[in-house]
């Protein structure tokens, strides 16, 4: 069996260091809405309620926290138009956020191509351990 390339293996190693690049990213990816909302903003700008309506099961609290995290990480911009009544808040993706979505496109494509296999494997697993 061929040994993995140490350079590649090193880039996949995750440490307990609070400042490790992987830990910082994976903390955000633990939130299932993180990439979905960022992907929405990849295509167009959204207002809060439009994002909320676009995702069944997403609570206002979770959307608010996710948007704050995305803004904190510099992945989205929050623009407030106080000239409108009521005040209009629009969320848009930054160049930095766009760079993250662009590298996840193969992951989205892989999931689209393999969704049937995933469902099949899960059914097989459930049947195996149901007994």
N, CA, C and O atoms as a Tinker XYZ file with bonds, in Angstrom:
   524  protein
     1  N      0.839000   -1.181000    0.000000    73     2
     2  CA     0.000000    0.000000    0.000000    64     1     3
     3  C      0.885000    1.246000    0.000000    63     2     4     5
     4  O      1.860000    1.333000    0.747000    81     3
     5  N      0.532000    2.189000   -0.838000    73     3     6
     6  CA     1.320000    3.411000   -0.972000    64     5     7
     7  C      1.109000    4.304000    0.254000    63     6     8     9
     8  O     -0.018000    4.510000    0.705000    81     7
     9  N      2.229000    4.833000    0.783000    73     7    10
    10  CA     2.144000    5.731000    1.935000    64     9    11
    11  C      1.674000    7.107000    1.470000    63    10    12    13
    12  O      2.044000    7.565000    0.389000    81    11
    13  N      0.848000    7.770000    2.303000    73    11    14
    14  CA     0.376000    9.100000    1.916000    64    13    15
    15  C      1.500000   10.124000    1.919000    63    14    16    17
    16  O      2.467000   10.012000    2.674000    81    15
    17  N      1.353000   11.106000    1.075000    73    15    18
    18  CA     2.307000   12.211000    0.989000    64    17    19
    19  C      2.288000   12.970000    2.318000    63    18    20    21
    20  O      1.229000   13.440000    2.735000    81    19
    21  N      3.448000   13.103000    3.000000    73    19    22
    22  CA     3.484000   13.787000    4.301000    64    21    23
    23  C      2.975000   15.227000    4.249000    63    22    24    25
    24  O      2.381000   15.712000    5.213000    81    23
    25  N      3.204000   15.904000    3.133000    73    23    26
    26  CA     2.730000   17.293000    3.015000    64    25    27
    27  C      1.209000   17.337000    3.043000    63    26    28    29
    28  O      0.616000   18.214000    3.672000    81    27
    29  N      0.582000   16.387000    2.359000    73    27    30
    30  CA    -0.880000   16.330000    2.341000    64    29    31
    31  C     -1.395000   15.885000    3.697000    63    30    32    33
    32  O     -2.350000   16.458000    4.222000    81    31
    33  N     -0.765000   14.862000    4.268000    73    31    34
    34  CA    -1.173000   14.364000    5.577000    64    33    35
    35  C     -1.092000   15.475000    6.616000    63    34    36    37
    36  O     -1.988000   15.620000    7.447000    81    35
    37  N     -0.020000   16.259000    6.568000    73    35    38
    38  CA     0.140000   17.354000    7.526000    64    37    39
    39  C     -0.992000   18.370000    7.400000    63    38    40    41
    40  O     -1.482000   18.871000    8.412000    81    39
    41  N     -1.410000   18.677000    6.193000    73    39    42
    42  CA    -2.468000   19.674000    6.015000    64    41    43
    43  C     -3.810000   19.177000    6.531000    63    42    44    45
    44  O     -4.709000   19.980000    6.784000    81    43
    45  N     -3.961000   17.860000    6.689000    73    43    46
    46  CA    -5.204000   17.307000    7.212000    64    45    47
    47  C     -5.149000   17.042000    8.711000    63    46    48    49
    48  O     -6.152000   16.648000    9.306000    81    47
    49  N     -3.991000   17.252000    9.328000    73    47    50
    50  CA    -3.904000   17.004000   10.765000    64    49    51
    51  C     -4.537000   18.166000   11.520000    63    50    52    53
    52  O     -4.310000   19.334000   11.206000    81    51
    53  N     -5.323000   17.820000   12.506000    73    51    54
    54  CA    -6.011000   18.825000   13.303000    64    53    55
    55  C     -5.488000   18.725000   14.726000    63    54    56    57
    56  O     -5.469000   17.644000   15.314000    81    55
    57  N     -5.072000   19.838000   15.266000    73    55    58
    58  CA    -4.551000   19.849000   16.626000    64    57    59
    59  C     -5.596000   20.443000   17.562000    63    58    60    61
    60  O     -6.625000   20.958000   17.124000    81    59
    61  N     -5.316000   20.362000   18.834000    73    59    62
    62  CA    -6.196000   20.982000   19.825000    64    61    63
    63  C     -5.859000   22.449000   20.050000    63    62    64    65
    64  O     -6.467000   23.111000   20.890000    81    63
    65  N     -4.892000   22.950000   19.299000    73    63    66
    66  CA    -4.503000   24.351000   19.415000    64    65    67
    67  C     -5.695000   25.239000   19.046000    63    66    68    69
    68  O     -6.256000   25.122000   17.957000    81    67
    69  N     -6.066000   26.116000   19.958000    73    67    70
    70  CA    -7.217000   26.999000   19.742000    64    69    71
    71  C     -7.083000   27.850000   18.484000    63    70    72    73
    72  O     -8.087000   28.259000   17.901000    81    71
    73  N     -5.857000   28.118000   18.066000    73    71    74
    74  CA    -5.631000   28.987000   16.911000    64    73    75
    75  C     -5.300000   28.230000   15.636000    63    74    76    77
    76  O     -4.910000   28.843000   14.642000    81    75
    77  N     -5.449000   26.903000   15.641000    73    75    78
    78  CA    -5.143000   26.166000   14.414000    64    77    79
    79  C     -6.135000   26.577000   13.331000    63    78    80    81
    80  O     -7.323000   26.736000   13.613000    81    79
    81  N     -5.666000   26.749000   12.101000    73    79    82
    82  CA    -6.557000   27.177000   11.016000    64    81    83
    83  C     -7.740000   26.233000   10.825000    63    82    84    85
    84  O     -8.861000   26.678000   10.579000    81    83
    85  N     -7.490000   24.940000   10.940000    73    83    86
    86  CA    -8.559000   23.970000   10.739000    64    85    87
    87  C     -9.609000   24.080000   11.841000    63    86    88    89
    88  O    -10.808000   24.024000   11.569000    81    87
    89  N     -9.160000   24.236000   13.077000    73    87    90
    90  CA   -10.108000   24.339000   14.190000    64    89    91
    91  C    -10.990000   25.572000   14.026000    63    90    92    93
    92  O    -12.197000   25.511000   14.262000    81    91
    93  N    -10.393000   26.687000   13.624000    73    91    94
    94  CA   -11.167000   27.911000   13.418000    64    93    95
    95  C    -12.243000   27.709000   12.350000    63    94    96    97
    96  O    -13.372000   28.175000   12.509000    81    95
    97  N    -11.899000   27.021000   11.273000    73    95    98
    98  CA   -12.868000   26.759000   10.209000    64    97    99
    99  C    -13.916000   25.743000   10.650000    63    98   100   101
   100  O    -15.113000   25.964000   10.462000    81    99
   101  N    -13.473000   24.628000   11.237000    73    99   102
   102  CA   -14.404000   23.563000   11.608000    64   101   103
   103  C    -15.374000   23.991000   12.698000    63   102   104   105
   104  O    -16.480000   23.457000   12.778000    81   103
   105  N    -14.981000   24.947000   13.545000    73   103   106
   106  CA   -15.925000   25.486000   14.529000    64   105   107
   107  C    -17.130000   26.093000   13.818000    63   106   108   109
   108  O    -18.268000   25.944000   14.263000    81   107
   109  N    -16.871000   26.764000   12.732000    73   107   110
   110  CA   -17.967000   27.376000   11.977000    64   109   111
   111  C    -18.756000   26.325000   11.195000    63   110   112   113
   112  O    -19.981000   26.404000   11.101000    81   111
   113  N    -18.056000   25.351000   10.642000    73   111   114
   114  CA   -18.724000   24.336000    9.826000    64   113   115
   115  C    -19.600000   23.405000   10.656000    63   114   116   117
   116  O    -20.419000   22.672000   10.102000    81   115
   117  N    -19.437000   23.425000   11.982000    73   115   118
   118  CA   -20.322000   22.644000   12.850000    64   117   119
   119  C    -21.765000   23.119000   12.717000    63   118   120   121
   120  O    -22.701000   22.354000   12.953000    81   119
   121  N    -21.939000   24.370000   12.343000    73   119   122
   122  CA   -23.263000   24.945000   12.131000    64   121   123
   123  C    -23.724000   24.562000   10.724000    63   122   124   125
   124  O    -23.152000   25.012000    9.731000    81   123
   125  N    -24.760000   23.730000   10.651000    73   123   126
   126  CA   -25.199000   23.228000    9.339000    64   125   127
   127  C    -25.685000   24.323000    8.399000    63   126   128   129
   128  O    -25.751000   24.107000    7.189000    81   127
   129  N    -26.023000   25.488000    8.929000    73   127   130
   130  CA   -26.540000   26.569000    8.092000    64   129   131
   131  C    -25.431000   27.434000    7.503000    63   130   132   133
   132  O    -25.669000   28.189000    6.560000    81   131
   133  N    -24.241000   27.332000    8.043000    73   131   134
   134  CA   -23.121000   28.201000    7.678000    64   133   135
   135  C    -22.884000   28.229000    6.165000    63   134   136   137
   136  O    -22.926000   29.294000    5.549000    81   135
   137  N    -22.636000   27.061000    5.568000    73   135   138
   138  CA   -22.359000   27.010000    4.124000    64   137   139
   139  C    -23.607000   27.250000    3.288000    63   138   140   141
   140  O    -23.524000   27.820000    2.200000    81   139
   141  N    -24.775000   26.816000    3.791000    73   139   142
   142  CA   -26.010000   27.015000    3.021000    64   141   143
   143  C    -26.311000   28.499000    2.840000    63   142   144   145
   144  O    -26.667000   28.942000    1.748000    81   143
   145  N    -26.166000   29.257000    3.913000    73   143   146
   146  CA   -26.434000   30.694000    3.835000    64   145   147
   147  C    -25.373000   31.386000    2.986000    63   146   148   149
   148  O    -25.688000   32.253000    2.171000    81   147
   149  N    -24.134000   31.002000    3.179000    73   147   150
   150  CA   -23.061000   31.588000    2.370000    64   149   151
   151  C    -23.270000   31.270000    0.888000    63   150   152   153
   152  O    -23.025000   32.117000    0.030000    81   151
   153  N    -23.722000   30.051000    0.590000    73   151   154
   154  CA   -23.998000   29.669000   -0.805000    64   153   155
   155  C    -25.145000   30.500000   -1.379000    63   154   156   157
   156  O    -25.095000   30.899000   -2.543000    81   155
   157  N    -26.178000   30.766000   -0.575000    73   155   158
   158  CA   -27.268000   31.639000   -1.033000    64   157   159
   159  C    -26.724000   33.009000   -1.425000    63   158   160   161
   160  O    -27.072000   33.557000   -2.471000    81   159
   161  N    -25.867000   33.545000   -0.569000    73   159   162
   162  CA   -25.320000   34.882000   -0.807000    64   161   163
   163  C    -24.316000   34.904000   -1.947000    63   162   164   165
   164  O    -23.993000   35.968000   -2.476000    81   163
   165  N    -23.825000   33.742000   -2.324000    73   163   166
   166  CA   -22.932000   33.623000   -3.478000    64   165   167
   167  C    -23.667000   34.040000   -4.752000    63   166   168   169
   168  O    -23.066000   34.588000   -5.675000    81   167
   169  N    -24.975000   33.773000   -4.790000    73   167   170
   170  CA   -25.777000   34.039000   -5.984000    64   169   171
   171  C    -26.420000   35.421000   -5.990000    63   170   172   173
   172  O    -26.552000   36.045000   -7.043000    81   171
   173  N    -26.822000   35.898000   -4.808000    73   171   174
   174  CA   -27.467000   37.208000   -4.740000    64   173   175
   175  C    -27.479000   37.715000   -3.306000    63   174   176   177
   176  O    -27.269000   36.949000   -2.365000    81   175
   177  N    -27.725000   39.008000   -3.145000    73   175   178
   178  CA   -27.848000   39.602000   -1.819000    64   177   179
   179  C    -29.227000   39.270000   -1.253000    63   178   180   181
   180  O    -30.193000   39.106000   -1.999000    81   179
   181  N    -29.307000   39.174000    0.068000    73   179   182
   182  CA   -30.561000   38.825000    0.723000    64   181   183
   183  C    -30.822000   39.717000    1.923000    63   182   184   185
   184  O    -29.900000   40.234000    2.553000    81   183
   185  N    -32.102000   39.883000    2.220000    73   183   186
   186  CA   -32.531000   40.466000    3.480000    64   185   187
   187  C    -32.754000   39.317000    4.458000    63   186   188   189
   188  O    -32.894000   38.163000    4.053000    81   187
   189  N    -32.786000   39.642000    5.739000    73   187   190
   190  CA   -32.910000   38.646000    6.800000    64   189   191
   191  C    -34.117000   37.731000    6.586000    63   190   192   193
   192  O    -33.976000   36.508000    6.578000    81   191
   193  N    -35.300000   38.320000    6.414000    73   191   194
   194  CA   -36.519000   37.510000    6.294000    64   193   195
   195  C    -36.527000   36.636000    5.042000    63   194   196   197
   196  O    -37.103000   35.548000    5.050000    81   195
   197  N    -35.907000   37.094000    3.988000    73   195   198
   198  CA   -35.825000   36.275000    2.769000    64   197   199
   199  C    -34.970000   35.040000    3.010000    63   198   200   201
   200  O    -35.305000   33.950000    2.547000    81   199
   201  N    -33.862000   35.208000    3.738000    73   199   202
   202  CA   -33.024000   34.053000    4.087000    64   201   203
   203  C    -33.785000   33.102000    5.002000    63   202   204   205
   204  O    -33.710000   31.884000    4.843000    81   203
   205  N    -34.512000   33.661000    5.953000    73   203   206
   206  CA   -35.272000   32.847000    6.902000    64   205   207
   207  C    -36.322000   32.005000    6.179000    63   206   208   209
   208  O    -36.481000   30.821000    6.475000    81   207
   209  N    -37.031000   32.609000    5.242000    73   207   210
   210  CA   -38.071000   31.897000    4.494000    64   209   211
   211  C    -37.488000   30.845000    3.554000    63   210   212   213
   212  O    -38.159000   29.866000    3.227000    81   211
   213  N    -36.256000   31.041000    3.124000    73   211   214
   214  CA   -35.629000   30.121000    2.164000    64   213   215
   215  C    -35.197000   28.801000    2.804000    63   214   216   217
   216  O    -34.901000   27.839000    2.096000    81   215
   217  N    -35.158000   28.749000    4.135000    73   215   218
   218  CA   -34.631000   27.560000    4.812000    64   217   219
   219  C    -35.595000   27.045000    5.871000    63   218   220   221
   220  O    -35.675000   27.587000    6.973000    81   219
   221  N    -36.323000   25.996000    5.525000    73   219   222
   222  CA   -37.248000   25.356000    6.465000    64   221   223
   223  C    -36.470000   24.825000    7.668000    63   222   224   225
   224  O    -35.461000   24.137000    7.509000    81   223
   225  N    -36.940000   25.146000    8.857000    73   223   226
   226  CA   -36.294000   24.655000   10.069000    64   225   227
   227  C    -35.259000   25.598000   10.652000    63   226   228   229
   228  O    -34.732000   25.344000   11.735000    81   227
   229  N    -34.963000   26.668000    9.959000    73   227   230
   230  CA   -33.991000   27.647000   10.443000    64   229   231
   231  C    -34.713000   28.666000   11.324000    63   230   232   233
   232  O    -35.646000   29.329000   10.871000    81   231
   233  N    -34.285000   28.790000   12.576000    73   231   234
   234  CA   -34.911000   29.739000   13.496000    64   233   235
   235  C    -34.296000   31.129000   13.331000    63   234   236   237
   236  O    -33.188000   31.275000   12.815000    81   235
   237  N    -35.031000   32.141000   13.777000    73   235   238
   238  CA   -34.514000   33.509000   13.726000    64   237   239
   239  C    -33.222000   33.625000   14.520000    63   238   240   241
   240  O    -32.272000   34.277000   14.085000    81   239
   241  N    -33.192000   32.990000   15.686000    73   239   242
   242  CA   -32.008000   33.053000   16.548000    64   241   243
   243  C    -30.791000   32.438000   15.854000    63   242   244   245
   244  O    -29.702000   33.010000   15.881000    81   243
   245  N    -30.982000   31.269000   15.231000    73   243   246
   246  CA   -29.869000   30.594000   14.555000    64   245   247
   247  C    -29.410000   31.389000   13.338000    63   246   248   249
   248  O    -28.210000   31.504000   13.090000    81   247
   249  N    -30.355000   31.940000   12.578000    73   247   250
   250  CA   -29.979000   32.758000   11.421000    64   249   251
   251  C    -29.201000   33.990000   11.876000    63   250   252   253
   252  O    -28.179000   34.338000   11.284000    81   251
   253  N    -29.681000   34.638000   12.914000    73   251   254
   254  CA   -29.003000   35.824000   13.432000    64   253   255
   255  C    -27.577000   35.496000   13.863000    63   254   256   257
   256  O    -26.647000   36.233000   13.536000    81   255
   257  N    -27.398000   34.390000   14.597000    73   255   258
   258  CA   -26.065000   33.998000   15.055000    64   257   259
   259  C    -25.163000   33.629000   13.881000    63   258   260   261
   260  O    -23.987000   33.990000   13.861000    81   259
   261  N    -25.712000   32.912000   12.908000    73   259   262
   262  CA   -24.930000   32.504000   11.739000    64   261   263
   263  C    -24.474000   33.721000   10.940000    63   262   264   265
   264  O    -23.323000   33.789000   10.510000    81   263
   265  N    -25.372000   34.674000   10.742000    73   263   266
   266  CA   -25.007000   35.895000   10.018000    64   265   267
   267  C    -23.939000   36.686000   10.774000    63   266   268   269
   268  O    -23.027000   37.242000   10.162000    81   267
   269  N    -24.052000   36.738000   12.098000    73   267   270
   270  CA   -23.026000   37.424000   12.903000    64   269   271
   271  C    -21.676000   36.737000   12.741000    63   270   272   273
   272  O    -20.652000   37.403000   12.587000    81   271
   273  N    -21.673000   35.397000   12.775000    73   271   274
   274  CA   -20.418000   34.653000   12.607000    64   273   275
   275  C    -19.814000   34.879000   11.228000    63   274   276   277
   276  O    -18.605000   35.073000   11.099000    81   275
   277  N    -20.651000   34.855000   10.202000    73   275   278
   278  CA   -20.167000   35.083000    8.840000    64   277   279
   279  C    -19.583000   36.488000    8.693000    63   278   280   281
   280  O    -18.552000   36.683000    8.049000    81   279
   281  N    -20.260000   37.459000    9.300000    73   279   282
   282  CA   -19.759000   38.839000    9.244000    64   281   283
   283  C    -18.472000   38.974000   10.059000    63   282   284   285
   284  O    -17.527000   39.631000    9.624000    81   283
   285  N    -18.437000   38.356000   11.237000    73   283   286
   286  CA   -17.243000   38.407000   12.090000    64   285   287
   287  C    -16.022000   37.843000   11.374000    63   286   288   289
   288  O    -14.913000   38.354000   11.527000    81   287
   289  N    -16.232000   36.786000   10.590000    73   287   290
   290  CA   -15.135000   36.149000    9.863000    64   289   291
   291  C    -14.786000   36.863000    8.558000    63   290   292   293
   292  O    -13.863000   36.454000    7.853000    81   291
   293  N    -15.517000   37.923000    8.238000    73   291   294
   294  CA   -15.223000   38.685000    7.024000    64   293   295
   295  C    -15.745000   38.035000    5.759000    63   294   296   297
   296  O    -15.320000   38.383000    4.658000    81   295
   297  N    -16.674000   37.079000    5.912000    73   295   298
   298  CA   -17.191000   36.350000    4.756000    64   297   299
   299  C    -18.398000   37.033000    4.121000    63   298   300   301
   300  O    -18.689000   36.821000    2.944000    81   299
   301  N    -19.102000   37.857000    4.906000    73   299   302
   302  CA   -20.238000   38.616000    4.374000    64   301   303
   303  C    -20.169000   40.053000    4.874000    63   302   304   305
   304  O    -19.487000   40.361000    5.852000    81   303
   305  N    -20.892000   40.920000    4.178000    73   303   306
   306  CA   -21.078000   42.309000    4.597000    64   305   307
   307  C    -22.531000   42.506000    4.978000    63   306   308   309
   308  O    -23.431000   41.898000    4.397000    81   307
   309  N    -22.744000   43.354000    5.952000    73   307   310
   310  CA   -24.091000   43.734000    6.387000    64   309   311
   311  C    -24.240000   45.217000    6.093000    63   310   312   313
   312  O    -23.545000   46.051000    6.672000    81   311
   313  N    -25.158000   45.536000    5.181000    73   311   314
   314  CA   -25.361000   46.932000    4.784000    64   313   315
   315  C    -26.715000   47.408000    5.304000    63   314   316   317
   316  O    -27.747000   46.785000    5.053000    81   315
   317  N    -26.692000   48.512000    6.025000    73   315   318
   318  CA   -27.913000   49.077000    6.597000    64   317   319
   319  C    -28.288000   50.327000    5.814000    63   318   320   321
   320  O    -27.483000   51.245000    5.664000    81   319
   321  N    -29.529000   50.350000    5.313000    73   319   322
   322  CA   -30.053000   51.526000    4.623000    64   321   323
   323  C    -31.090000   52.161000    5.547000    63   322   324   325
   324  O    -32.254000   51.761000    5.563000    81   323
   325  N    -30.648000   53.153000    6.311000    73   323   326
   326  CA   -31.545000   53.795000    7.279000    64   325   327
   327  C    -32.444000   54.848000    6.631000    63   326   328   329
   328  O    -33.286000   55.443000    7.305000    81   327
   329  N    -32.273000   55.080000    5.337000    73   327   330
   330  CA   -33.138000   56.026000    4.624000    64   329   331
   331  C    -34.502000   55.421000    4.330000    63   330   332   333
   332  O    -35.451000   56.141000    4.017000    81   331
   333  N    -34.601000   54.101000    4.432000    73   331   334
   334  CA   -35.872000   53.429000    4.173000    64   333   335
   335  C    -36.601000   53.198000    5.488000    63   334   336   337
   336  O    -35.983000   53.029000    6.539000    81   335
   337  N    -37.921000   53.192000    5.410000    73   335   338
   338  CA   -38.741000   52.883000    6.579000    64   337   339
   339  C    -39.616000   51.697000    6.206000    63   338   340   341
   340  O    -40.398000   51.796000    5.260000    81   339
   341  N    -39.512000   50.580000    6.914000    73   339   342
   342  CA   -38.549000   50.319000    7.984000    64   341   343
   343  C    -37.125000   50.224000    7.428000    63   342   344   345
   344  O    -36.914000   50.077000    6.224000    81   343
   345  N    -36.162000   50.312000    8.340000    73   343   346
   346  CA   -34.747000   50.238000    7.968000    64   345   347
   347  C    -34.502000   48.936000    7.211000    63   346   348   349
   348  O    -34.970000   47.872000    7.616000    81   347
   349  N    -33.765000   49.034000    6.111000    73   347   350
   350  CA   -33.465000   47.855000    5.291000    64   349   351
   351  C    -32.042000   47.377000    5.580000    63   350   352   353
   352  O    -31.090000   48.156000    5.534000    81   351
   353  N    -31.918000   46.084000    5.879000    73   351   354
   354  CA   -30.604000   45.476000    6.097000    64   353   355
   355  C    -30.405000   44.434000    5.013000    63   354   356   357
   356  O    -31.238000   43.546000    4.830000    81   355
   357  N    -29.304000   44.546000    4.300000    73   355   358
   358  CA   -29.006000   43.643000    3.194000    64   357   359
   359  C    -27.676000   42.950000    3.456000    63   358   360   361
   360  O    -26.693000   43.586000    3.836000    81   359
   361  N    -27.662000   41.640000    3.248000    73   359   362
   362  CA   -26.447000   40.844000    3.437000    64   361   363
   363  C    -25.893000   40.451000    2.079000    63   362   364   365
   364  O    -26.637000   40.044000    1.187000    81   363
   365  N    -24.569000   40.578000    1.928000    73   363   366
   366  CA   -23.921000   40.205000    0.669000    64   365   367
   367  C    -22.600000   39.508000    0.970000    63   366   368   369
   368  O    -21.983000   39.729000    2.012000    81   367
   369  N    -22.187000   38.673000    0.047000    73   367   370
   370  CA   -20.941000   37.925000    0.216000    64   369   371
   371  C    -19.753000   38.828000   -0.129000    63   370   372   373
   372  O    -19.840000   39.680000   -1.013000    81   371
   373  N    -18.656000   38.627000    0.579000    73   371   374
   374  CA   -17.421000   39.361000    0.282000    64   373   375
   375  C    -16.562000   38.532000   -0.675000    63   374   376   377
   376  O    -16.864000   37.371000   -0.948000    81   375
   377  N    -15.516000   39.128000   -1.166000    73   375   378
   378  CA   -14.566000   38.392000   -2.008000    64   377   379
   379  C    -13.973000   37.224000   -1.227000    63   378   380   381
   380  O    -13.763000   36.141000   -1.773000    81   379
   381  N    -13.707000   37.453000    0.044000    73   379   382
   382  CA   -13.174000   36.404000    0.918000    64   381   383
   383  C    -14.181000   35.252000    1.054000    63   382   384   385
   384  O    -13.803000   34.083000    0.980000    81   383
   385  N    -15.450000   35.585000    1.253000    73   383   386
   386  CA   -16.500000   34.566000    1.343000    64   385   387
   387  C    -16.669000   33.806000    0.039000    63   386   388   389
   388  O    -16.878000   32.593000    0.031000    81   387
   389  N    -16.575000   34.536000   -1.056000    73   387   390
   390  CA   -16.675000   33.920000   -2.387000    64   389   391
   391  C    -15.554000   32.894000   -2.578000    63   390   392   393
   392  O    -15.767000   31.843000   -3.184000    81   391
   393  N    -14.362000   33.200000   -2.062000    73   391   394
   394  CA   -13.236000   32.262000   -2.209000    64   393   395
   395  C    -13.500000   30.959000   -1.454000    63   394   396   397
   396  O    -13.069000   29.893000   -1.894000    81   395
   397  N    -14.203000   31.035000   -0.321000    73   395   398
   398  CA   -14.546000   29.814000    0.421000    64   397   399
   399  C    -15.576000   28.989000   -0.342000    63   398   400   401
   400  O    -15.432000   27.773000   -0.466000    81   399
   401  N    -16.608000   29.642000   -0.850000    73   399   402
   402  CA   -17.635000   28.906000   -1.601000    64   401   403
   403  C    -17.042000   28.276000   -2.851000    63   402   404   405
   404  O    -17.393000   27.148000   -3.195000    81   403
   405  N    -16.158000   28.976000   -3.532000    73   403   406
   406  CA   -15.565000   28.432000   -4.759000    64   405   407
   407  C    -14.817000   27.128000   -4.506000    63   406   408   409
   408  O    -14.832000   26.239000   -5.358000    81   407
   409  N    -14.162000   26.995000   -3.352000    73   407   410
   410  CA   -13.458000   25.734000   -3.085000    64   409   411
   411  C    -14.393000   24.647000   -2.559000    63   410   412   413
   412  O    -14.005000   23.480000   -2.501000    81   411
   413  N    -15.618000   25.013000   -2.176000    73   411   414
   414  CA   -16.575000   23.994000   -1.726000    64   413   415
   415  C    -17.483000   23.516000   -2.859000    63   414   416   417
   416  O    -18.244000   22.566000   -2.675000    81   415
   417  N    -17.416000   24.152000   -4.015000    73   415   418
   418  CA   -18.258000   23.741000   -5.147000    64   417   419
   419  C    -18.066000   22.258000   -5.469000    63   418   420   421
   420  O    -19.061000   21.569000   -5.695000    81   419
   421  N    -16.831000   21.729000   -5.501000    73   419   422
   422  CA   -16.685000   20.285000   -5.735000    64   421   423
   423  C    -17.386000   19.430000   -4.673000    63   422   424   425
   424  O    -17.869000   18.341000   -4.982000    81   423
   425  N    -17.446000   19.907000   -3.439000    73   423   426
   426  CA   -18.153000   19.180000   -2.382000    64   425   427
   427  C    -19.656000   19.159000   -2.660000    63   426   428   429
   428  O    -20.302000   18.122000   -2.508000    81   427
   429  N    -20.212000   20.299000   -3.065000    73   427   430
   430  CA   -21.623000   20.365000   -3.438000    64   429   431
   431  C    -21.899000   19.445000   -4.633000    63   430   432   433
   432  O    -22.895000   18.722000   -4.647000    81   431
   433  N    -21.018000   19.476000   -5.628000    73   431   434
   434  CA   -21.191000   18.618000   -6.807000    64   433   435
   435  C    -21.114000   17.143000   -6.426000    63   434   436   437
   436  O    -21.900000   16.330000   -6.913000    81   435
   437  N    -20.161000   16.797000   -5.550000    73   435   438
   438  CA   -20.020000   15.408000   -5.101000    64   437   439
   439  C    -21.305000   14.953000   -4.414000    63   438   440   441
   440  O    -21.774000   13.840000   -4.652000    81   439
   441  N    -21.873000   15.800000   -3.567000    73   439   442
   442  CA   -23.102000   15.415000   -2.867000    64   441   443
   443  C    -24.260000   15.243000   -3.849000    63   442   444   445
   444  O    -25.068000   14.329000   -3.690000    81   443
   445  N    -24.351000   16.104000   -4.855000    73   443   446
   446  CA   -25.400000   15.956000   -5.869000    64   445   447
   447  C    -25.246000   14.657000   -6.655000    63   446   448   449
   448  O    -26.232000   13.983000   -6.949000    81   447
   449  N    -24.010000   14.311000   -6.991000    73   447   450
   450  CA   -23.755000   13.099000   -7.774000    64   449   451
   451  C    -23.934000   11.818000   -6.959000    63   450   452   453
   452  O    -24.183000   10.754000   -7.525000    81   451
   453  N    -23.810000   11.914000   -5.640000    73   451   454
   454  CA   -23.803000   10.714000   -4.807000    64   453   455
   455  C    -24.957000   10.612000   -3.823000    63   454   456   457
   456  O    -24.928000    9.765000   -2.930000    81   455
   457  N    -25.965000   11.449000   -3.966000    73   455   458
   458  CA   -27.072000   11.444000   -3.016000    64   457   459
   459  C    -27.787000   10.090000   -2.984000    63   458   460   461
   460  O    -28.188000    9.638000   -1.912000    81   459
   461  N    -27.951000    9.444000   -4.122000    73   459   462
   462  CA   -28.615000    8.135000   -4.160000    64   461   463
   463  C    -27.776000    7.099000   -3.423000    63   462   464   465
   464  O    -28.311000    6.285000   -2.670000    81   463
   465  N    -26.467000    7.127000   -3.635000    73   463   466
   466  CA   -25.575000    6.202000   -2.925000    64   465   467
   467  C    -25.620000    6.442000   -1.418000    63   466   468   469
   468  O    -25.610000    5.493000   -0.634000    81   467
   469  N    -25.670000    7.702000   -1.019000    73   467   470
   470  CA   -25.736000    8.025000    0.408000    64   469   471
   471  C    -27.022000    7.497000    1.031000    63   470   472   473
   472  O    -26.994000    6.891000    2.103000    81   471
   473  N    -28.151000    7.728000    0.358000    73   471   474
   474  CA   -29.432000    7.223000    0.870000    64   473   475
   475  C    -29.420000    5.698000    0.945000    63   474   476   477
   476  O    -29.894000    5.113000    1.918000    81   475
   477  N    -28.885000    5.074000   -0.072000    73   475   478
   478  CA   -28.805000    3.611000   -0.107000    64   477   479
   479  C    -27.945000    3.079000    1.038000    63   478   480   481
   480  O    -28.326000    2.119000    1.707000    81   479
   481  N    -26.798000    3.694000    1.261000    73   479   482
   482  CA   -25.905000    3.263000    2.340000    64   481   483
   483  C    -26.574000    3.443000    3.698000    63   482   484   485
   484  O    -26.424000    2.593000    4.576000    81   483
   485  N    -27.296000    4.519000    3.879000    73   483   486
   486  CA   -27.976000    4.765000    5.153000    64   485   487
   487  C    -29.098000    3.762000    5.391000    63   486   488   489
   488  O    -29.300000    3.303000    6.515000    81   487
   489  N    -29.826000    3.422000    4.328000    73   487   490
   490  CA   -30.878000    2.398000    4.459000    64   489   491
   491  C    -30.269000    1.052000    4.811000    63   490   492   493
   492  O    -30.779000    0.334000    5.671000    81   491
   493  N    -29.179000    0.717000    4.143000    73   491   494
   494  CA   -28.483000   -0.543000    4.401000    64   493   495
   495  C    -27.989000   -0.591000    5.849000    63   494   496   497
   496  O    -28.121000   -1.615000    6.519000    81   495
   497  N    -27.436000    0.489000    6.317000    73   495   498
   498  CA   -26.940000    0.577000    7.690000    64   497   499
   499  C    -28.092000    0.419000    8.687000    63   498   500   501
   500  O    -27.987000   -0.334000    9.655000    81   499
   501  N    -29.195000    1.139000    8.437000    73   499   502
   502  CA   -30.355000    1.071000    9.335000    64   501   503
   503  C    -30.907000   -0.346000    9.396000    63   502   504   505
   504  O    -31.263000   -0.841000   10.466000    81   503
   505  N    -30.976000   -0.988000    8.242000    73   503   506
   506  CA   -31.485000   -2.361000    8.193000    64   505   507
   507  C    -30.539000   -3.302000    8.943000    63   506   508   509
   508  O    -30.990000   -4.189000    9.669000    81   507
   509  N    -29.261000   -3.113000    8.772000    73   507   510
   510  CA   -28.253000   -3.961000    9.415000    64   509   511
   511  C    -28.334000   -3.876000   10.938000    63   510   512   513
   512  O    -28.204000   -4.893000   11.619000    81   511
   513  N    -28.546000   -2.684000   11.473000    73   511   514
   514  CA   -28.527000   -2.497000   12.921000    64   513   515
   515  C    -29.913000   -2.413000   13.543000    63   514   516   517
   516  O    -30.044000   -2.217000   14.751000    81   515
   517  N    -30.928000   -2.560000   12.734000    73   515   518
   518  CA   -32.295000   -2.528000   13.231000    64   517   519
   519  C    -32.652000   -3.840000   13.920000    63   518   520   521
   520  O    -33.494000   -3.873000   14.816000    81   519
   521  N    -32.013000   -4.902000   13.499000    73   519   522
   522  CA   -32.330000   -6.239000   14.019000    64   521   523
   523  C    -31.886000   -6.428000   15.445000    63   522   524
   524  O    -32.085000   -7.501000   16.016000    81   523
